[in-house]
Amino acid sequence: MASKRYAAVGKHCVACGCCVKVCPLSVISIWRGVTAQVDLEKCVGCGKCARECPAGTIELRDREVGA
């Protein structure tokens, strides 16, 4: 069963990699050295990346029901 939430990276990401280090499923990567990118299909919405983000740009969002 899919998680009800997922991590979303905002536009103020500084690509520091803190989120990559704490993600228990390794579903976050740094895209072109510019921003973090989350594999939304695999993200379980645990929130560890959001709590660790020094820029405060990662937030948990609700998945659309029935999508």
C-alpha positions as CSV (number, residue, x, y, z in Angstrom):
1,M,0.0,0.0,0.0
2,A,1.3,3.4,-1.0
3,S,2.1,6.1,1.6
4,K,-0.4,8.9,2.1
5,R,2.4,11.5,2.0
6,Y,5.5,12.3,0.0
7,A,8.5,14.7,0.3
8,A,8.4,17.7,-2.0
9,V,11.5,19.9,-2.6
10,G,11.0,23.6,-2.9
11,K,12.7,26.1,-5.1
12,H,15.1,27.3,-2.4
13,C,17.1,24.0,-2.3
14,V,20.8,24.5,-2.1
15,A,21.8,20.9,-3.0
16,C,23.7,20.4,0.2
17,G,22.9,16.7,0.3
18,C,21.8,16.5,3.9
19,C,18.5,15.0,2.8
20,V,20.3,12.4,0.7
21,K,22.3,11.3,3.7
22,V,19.3,10.7,6.0
23,C,16.8,9.1,3.5
24,P,16.4,5.5,4.8
25,L,15.3,4.3,1.3
26,S,17.9,6.3,-0.8
27,V,15.1,7.8,-2.9
28,I,16.6,11.3,-3.0
29,S,19.4,12.4,-5.3
30,I,21.1,15.7,-6.2
31,W,20.1,16.6,-9.7
32,R,22.8,18.2,-11.8
33,G,24.4,19.6,-8.7
34,V,21.6,22.2,-8.4
35,T,18.6,20.7,-6.5
36,A,17.5,17.6,-4.7
37,Q,15.1,15.3,-6.5
38,V,12.8,12.8,-4.8
39,D,11.6,9.6,-6.5
40,L,7.9,10.1,-5.7
41,E,7.0,6.5,-6.5
42,K,9.3,5.2,-3.8
43,C,9.1,7.9,-1.2
44,V,7.2,6.8,2.0
45,G,6.8,10.2,3.5
46,C,8.8,9.5,6.7
47,G,9.8,13.2,7.0
48,K,13.5,12.6,7.9
49,C,14.6,14.7,5.0
50,A,12.3,17.6,5.9
51,R,13.5,17.6,9.5
52,E,17.2,17.6,8.4
53,C,16.9,20.2,5.6
54,P,18.9,23.3,6.7
55,A,17.2,25.5,4.1
56,G,13.7,24.4,5.3
57,T,12.7,23.8,1.7
58,I,11.5,20.2,1.9
59,E,7.9,19.6,3.0
60,L,5.6,16.7,3.3
61,R,2.5,16.8,1.1
62,D,-0.6,14.6,0.9
63,R,-0.9,12.3,-2.1
64,E,-4.0,12.7,-4.2
65,V,-6.5,10.0,-3.5
66,G,-7.5,7.8,-6.5
67,A,-4.7,9.1,-8.7
